[in-house]
Amino acid sequence: MSLQESGYEALARKYRPQTFDDVVGQEHVIAALKNSFENNRIHHAYLLTGTRGIGKTTIARIIAKCLECEGGITVNPHTQDDENCCSICNAIANGNFPDVIEIDAASQTKVDDTRVLLENTQYPPMQGRFKIYIIDEVHMLSSSSFNALLKTLEEPPAYVKFILATTDPQKIPATVLSRCLQFQLKALSVQQIASRIVEITKREGIACEKEASVVIARAARGSMRDALSLCDQAIALGNGVLSRVSAEQMLGESSDSMICNILELLKLNSQVSLEDVLNKIKDRSPNYKNLLDTLIVTLHDLALYQMLGQNSENNFLSTPEETLSTYARVFSPEALQLYYQISLQGLEELKIASDGSIAFEMTVLRLIAFTPEKKKIG
């Protein structure tokens, strides 16, 4: 029985890229891989690095399909939606092709596990062109495991390819790094994630407010997988509709208006009541870490907006343009730097505070107490 017949398929799984052209935001990596395959310059070991949920394992599987496709090595492997999809591409997509071995290094850290794995490299592939090992979170291997891997990685049989993936390349020995082609994947921008959310909800026939896609994109912190998982939750909460209200309610975050209210407190001769602002925030019962994170990002974006100017292309800034244009004129660069440092300190205190609301409120009080007397530019 297929997933569609047995129940709902999560968006992150349903829309997982199946070809290089489907991958969002990693153009530099995709271009290099395509060029190497088209010129038949296939390395024996690839290392994909980057934060969670940005496509490391997905790209590893696409590489495997490119190398194993029945039609020959290609940069355009078959997708499961393709009527002419070959059995190998279909099997790799389903995770059951015998010559593509996926290993989670986090659960197989012992040297004995690695030795058993490497002993199998002496046997040629059963069906495919190559025997491909995809090792996820490779930095979790022990020192002994890395030593066992090193020799095979240095001089593997011609039919063996390694694709390593990690979120922490600093923990990988230099001797291993030097034997791999390394590709650093980038965290996705808010705009890239939001655009993808809008595209997917349109395909699914789900009503989607643009503001909701931005709220979720910010919360995902550069991870497309996290963003689509959050979409599933928000759609369920919104009864089949992706709305800004349901997204904010699900995340437990304050809306942009709450961030703006905090900024209003810091203005010269502010008319906003501190008590009203704090009560409104308490009524929302927010995730105070997320709220402080959003405030920090807003202060960062305001500082950059001041330096770059409103006529610059600010596509990498996640704060709404209206907020940027309003408050960039209100605070001096020195004030924004001070607020940023105070907010970062508040984030550290939040980790050890017995009550998140107390730590957050003390941060707001500190922002007010240390507000420079002259805050306006010009």
C-alpha positions in Angstrom: 0.0 0.0 0.0 1.4 3.4 -0.9 1.7 6.3 1.4 -1.0 8.1 -0.4 -3.4 5.2 0.1 -2.4 4.6 3.8 -2.6 8.2 4.9 -1.3 11.7 4.7 2.3 12.1 3.5 4.3 14.8 5.3 5.2 17.8 3.2 8.9 17.5 4.0 8.8 13.9 2.6 6.4 14.5 -0.3 8.4 17.5 -1.7 11.9 16.2 -0.9 14.0 17.1 -4.0 14.6 14.2 -6.4 16.9 15.9 -8.9 19.5 18.7 -8.7 17.0 21.1 -10.3 14.6 20.6 -7.4 17.2 21.7 -4.7 16.6 25.2 -3.4 19.4 27.6 -2.5 22.5 25.5 -3.1 23.4 26.7 -6.6 27.2 26.7 -6.0 27.2 23.1 -4.9 24.8 21.9 -7.7 26.8 23.7 -10.4 30.1 22.0 -9.3 28.5 18.6 -9.1 26.9 18.9 -12.5 30.1 20.0 -14.1 32.1 17.1 -12.6 29.5 14.5 -13.7 29.1 15.9 -17.2 32.9 15.9 -17.7 33.2 12.4 -16.1 35.4 13.7 -13.4 33.9 11.6 -10.6 35.7 11.8 -7.2 35.8 8.8 -4.9 34.7 10.8 -1.8 32.4 13.8 -1.3 31.9 15.7 2.0 28.7 17.7 2.4 28.6 20.1 5.4 26.1 22.5 6.8 23.3 23.0 9.4 20.4 20.6 9.8 17.6 20.4 7.2 19.3 22.1 4.3 19.7 19.1 2.0 22.9 17.2 2.8 21.3 13.7 2.8 19.0 14.7 0.0 21.9 15.8 -2.3 23.8 12.6 -1.3 20.9 10.5 -2.6 20.6 12.5 -5.8 24.4 12.0 -6.4 23.8 8.3 -5.9 21.0 8.3 -8.5 23.1 10.2 -10.9 25.9 7.7 -10.7 23.7 4.6 -10.7 20.9 5.4 -13.2 20.3 2.6 -15.7 20.6 5.1 -18.5 24.2 5.9 -17.6 25.9 8.6 -15.4 23.7 11.7 -15.7 22.9 15.0 -14.1 19.2 14.4 -14.7 18.3 11.1 -12.9 14.7 9.8 -13.0 12.1 10.9 -10.6 9.4 8.7 -9.2 6.8 10.8 -10.9 8.4 10.0 -14.3 6.6 7.3 -16.2 9.9 6.0 -17.5 11.6 6.0 -14.1 14.2 3.2 -14.0 14.1 0.6 -11.3 17.4 1.8 -9.8 16.4 5.4 -9.4 13.1 4.2 -7.9 14.8 1.9 -5.5 17.3 4.5 -4.4 14.5 7.0 -3.8 12.7 4.3 -1.7 15.9 3.5 0.2 16.1 -0.1 -0.8 18.8 -0.3 -3.5 21.5 -2.8 -2.3 24.5 -1.0 -3.7 23.6 2.3 -2.0 24.3 1.8 1.8 23.1 4.6 4.1 24.7 4.6 7.6 23.9 6.8 10.6 27.3 7.4 12.2 25.6 8.6 15.4 24.4 5.1 16.1 27.4 3.2 14.7 30.3 4.8 16.4 32.2 1.7 17.4 35.3 0.7 15.4 33.9 -2.8 15.0 30.9 -1.4 13.1 33.3 0.5 10.8 35.4 -2.5 10.2 32.4 -4.7 9.2 31.3 -1.9 6.9 34.8 -1.6 5.2 35.2 -5.4 4.8 32.2 -5.3 2.4 34.0 -2.8 0.1 36.1 -5.7 -1.3 33.0 -7.1 -2.9 31.8 -5.5 -6.2 28.3 -4.0 -6.6 25.5 -6.5 -7.1 23.3 -4.5 -9.5 24.7 -1.0 -9.8 27.6 0.7 -11.4 29.2 1.6 -8.1 28.9 0.6 -4.4 28.1 3.9 -2.7 28.3 4.5 1.0 26.4 7.5 2.4 27.6 8.2 6.0 25.4 10.7 7.8 26.8 12.7 10.8 30.2 11.3 10.1 31.8 13.5 12.8 30.2 11.2 15.4 32.6 8.3 14.5 35.2 7.5 17.1 38.9 8.2 16.6 39.5 4.4 16.0 36.7 4.4 13.5 38.2 7.3 11.6 41.6 5.5 11.5 39.9 2.4 10.2 38.1 4.4 7.5 41.1 6.4 6.5 43.0 3.6 4.6 39.9 2.6 2.5 39.1 6.3 1.9 42.6 6.9 0.7 42.7 4.0 -1.8 39.2 2.6 -2.3 38.4 0.1 -5.1 37.4 1.9 -8.3 33.8 0.9 -7.8 33.5 2.3 -4.3 32.3 5.9 -3.7 31.9 7.6 -0.3 29.4 10.5 0.4 29.9 11.9 3.9 27.6 14.4 5.5 28.1 16.3 8.7 26.9 19.3 10.7 30.2 19.7 12.4 33.2 19.3 10.1 35.6 20.7 12.7 35.4 17.3 14.5 36.5 15.4 11.4 40.3 14.6 11.3 42.3 16.7 8.8 43.5 13.4 7.2 40.0 12.5 6.3 39.1 16.0 5.1 42.1 16.1 2.8 40.8 13.0 0.9 37.3 14.4 0.2 35.8 17.0 -2.2 34.2 19.4 0.3 31.0 21.3 -0.3 29.7 23.7 2.2 25.9 24.0 2.0 24.3 27.4 3.0 21.4 28.0 5.4 18.4 29.1 3.3 17.2 32.7 3.4 13.8 33.6 4.7 12.8 34.6 1.2 13.9 31.3 -0.3 12.0 29.3 2.3 8.8 31.5 2.2 8.7 31.2 -1.6 9.0 27.5 -1.4 6.2 27.3 1.1 3.9 29.4 -1.1 4.8 27.2 -4.1 4.0 24.0 -2.2 0.8 25.1 -0.6 -0.4 26.2 -4.1 0.3 22.7 -5.4 -1.6 21.2 -2.5 -4.5 23.6 -3.0 -4.1 25.0 0.5 -4.9 28.6 1.2 -1.8 30.4 2.4 -1.2 33.9 3.7 2.1 35.3 2.6 2.7 36.6 6.1 2.3 33.1 7.5 5.0 31.8 5.1 7.4 34.5 6.4 6.6 33.7 10.0 7.4 30.0 9.5 10.4 30.8 7.4 11.9 32.9 10.2 11.2 30.2 12.8 12.9 27.5 10.6 16.3 29.3 10.9 17.5 28.3 7.5 16.2 24.8 7.4 13.7 23.8 4.7 12.9 20.5 6.4 12.0 22.3 9.7 9.9 24.9 7.7 7.8 22.2 6.0 7.3 20.3 9.3 6.1 23.6 10.9 3.8 24.1 7.9 2.2 20.7 8.6 1.5 21.7 12.2 0.2 25.2 11.3 -2.1 23.8 8.6 -3.5 21.3 11.0 -4.0 24.0 13.6 -5.7 26.3 11.0 -8.0 23.5 9.8 -6.5 23.2 6.4 -5.5 26.9 6.0 -2.0 28.3 6.5 -2.7 31.6 8.3 -0.5 34.0 10.1 -2.6 33.8 13.3 -2.3 30.0 13.4 1.4 30.1 12.7 2.1 32.5 15.5 -0.2 30.7 17.8 1.6 27.4 17.1 5.1 28.9 17.5 4.1 30.7 20.7 5.8 33.8 19.4 4.8 37.4 19.5 3.9 39.0 16.3 5.9 41.7 14.6 3.7 44.2 16.4 5.0 42.9 19.8 8.6 43.5 18.6 7.6 46.9 17.4 6.0 47.7 20.8 9.3 46.8 22.5 11.1 49.1 20.1 8.5 51.8 20.9 9.5 51.6 24.6 13.0 52.6 23.7 12.1 55.7 21.7 12.7 59.2 23.0 9.6 60.4 24.9 7.9 57.1 24.3 4.1 57.1 24.9 3.9 53.3 25.2 3.2 51.9 28.6 5.7 49.3 29.8 3.0 47.6 31.9 0.8 47.3 28.8 3.5 45.8 26.7 4.6 43.2 29.2 1.0 42.2 30.0 0.3 41.7 26.3 3.3 39.5 25.9 2.4 37.5 29.0 -1.1 37.0 27.6 0.4 35.4 24.5 2.5 33.0 26.7 5.3 33.2 24.1 8.4 31.1 23.8 10.7 33.7 25.3 13.8 32.3 23.7 12.2 32.6 20.3 11.0 36.1 21.2 14.5 37.2 22.2 15.9 35.6 19.1 13.5 37.6 16.9 14.4 40.8 18.8 18.1 40.1 18.2 17.5 39.4 14.5 15.5 42.7 14.2 18.3 44.7 15.8 20.8 43.1 13.5 18.6 43.9 10.5 18.1 47.5 11.6 21.8 48.0 12.0 22.5 46.6 8.5 19.7 48.5 7.0 21.1 51.8 8.3 24.5 51.0 6.8 23.3 49.7 3.5 20.5 52.2 2.9 16.9 51.7 1.8 17.8 51.6 -1.9 20.0 48.6 -1.5 18.9 45.0 -2.2 18.1 43.7 1.3 16.8 40.3 0.3 18.8 38.6 3.0 17.1 40.6 5.8 14.2 38.8 7.4 12.6 41.8 9.2 9.6 43.4 7.4 10.5 46.4 5.3 8.0 48.6 7.1 9.7 47.9 10.4 13.1 48.6 9.0 12.2 51.9 7.4 10.4 53.1 10.5 12.9 52.3 13.2 16.2 52.7 11.2 15.4 56.5 11.5 14.7 56.4 15.2 17.8 54.8 16.7 21.4 55.7 16.3 23.9 53.0 15.3 25.5 53.2 18.7 22.1 52.5 20.4 21.4 49.5 18.2 24.8 48.0 19.0 24.1 48.4 22.7 20.6 46.9 22.4 22.1 44.0 20.5 24.7 43.2 23.2 22.1 43.5 26.0 19.7 41.2 24.1 22.5 38.6 23.6 23.3 38.7 27.3 19.6 38.3 28.0 19.6 35.1 25.9 22.4 33.7 27.9 20.6 34.5 31.2 17.5 32.9 29.8 19.3 29.5 29.9 19.9 29.6 33.6 16.8 31.5 34.7 14.1 29.7 36.7 11.4 31.5 34.8 11.7 32.6 31.2 9.3 35.5 31.6 11.5 37.0 34.4 14.7 36.8 32.4 12.9 38.3 29.4 11.4 41.2 31.5 14.7 41.9 33.1 16.3 42.2 29.6 13.6 44.7 28.5 14.1 46.7 31.7 17.9 46.7 31.0 17.3 47.9 27.5 15.3 50.8 28.9 17.7 51.5 31.7 20.7 51.7 29.4 19.0 53.6 26.6 21.3 56.5 25.4 19.8 59.9 26.0 20.3 60.9 22.4 18.7 58.2 20.2 17.7 60.0 17.0 19.9 60.3 13.9 20.7 63.7 12.6 
